[in-house]
Amino acid sequence: MSDSAPAERLLEALARRRATGARLTAAAAPAATLAQVRDWGATRVLAPDEPLLDELGVIDALRAADIEVLRWPAGRAGGWRELLGLEGPTDTVALTTPDLAVAERGTLVLAAEARRGRSLDAVCERHLAVLPASRIRLTLADALREQFAPGRPVASAVSLVSAPSRTSDIEKISTLGAHGALSLHVLVVEDR
């Protein structure tokens, strides 16, 4: 399997589940992130305190375009009531950096930790993931074996996100956004 095969399989699996994505270089990540946020019409991004986003220039690009950026955990006090729909606008994008991804299923593995809360992928209507290609694993078993490897810190929660949230629990009527975002877009960033 070539180096690009896991990324291509992941993007194909995401498309089957009504999510979207793209493969790009590290240099293209800031512009692609900003373009997706603008495409969704958002004015605010909720982002983890993840050094990767700063290294890629994603946070600076958003701020330079007058997109408000709330960082976890510092931004919690200033905007979480709004993000939960309790007050203010809802045009916020959740920006995540998954720990791992599963190529065959189109699944993102998001572990809660001090710099990234467990609700980042669930509180906003739009979910944008910036995923280094080196974090893609072929199977769910591979990803879970790595996530829960002996000696690795155990997260308080691990979310498996495979598509926009949907359920058909009530009278078999499909409802979008029941347990998370209405839209999911994954930017697979080639490692430098």
C-alpha positions, 0 to 999 in steps of 0.5 A: 500500500502506498503512503497515500493509500490510507488517506485516500481510503479515509476520504472515501469512507468519509464520503460514504458517510456523508462527510467531506474531506481533502488531502493537502500539504502543510503549507495549504492547511491555513488557507483550506481551514479558513476557506471551510470556515467561511464556506460554512458562514461561521464567525467563530472557531472553538479550538483545542490548545494544540501546538499543531494548529499554531505550527501550521499557521491555522490559528494565525490565519483565522485571526487575520481573517477576523474569525474569533478563536476561542481556545480550550481551556482558556476560552471556556469562560468567555463563550461556552454558554453561547456555544451550547446554545444558551445565548448568542450566535450559533455560527461556531465551528469546532476545530479538532486535531484527532489523535488517530483516524481509521481508514476503513471506517472514516472514523476519527478518534478524539481523546479528551485531555487537559488541552482538549475537552471532551465536548469539542466535537459535539457542541458546534453545528460544524466540525472541522478536523485537521488530521496529520496523515501519519495518524491514520491507521488502517483498522479500528483494531489498530487504532484502539490498540494504539490508543489504549496501549500499556503505559499510555495515559488513559483519557477520561473519554474517547469519542469515535466520530464517523460522520455528521451526527444522525439518529432515527430513534423517534418514529424512524425519522432521520434527524441530523445533529442529534448527538453532535455536528451537522457537518464534518469536514476532514483536512488530511495534512501531509506530514512535513 
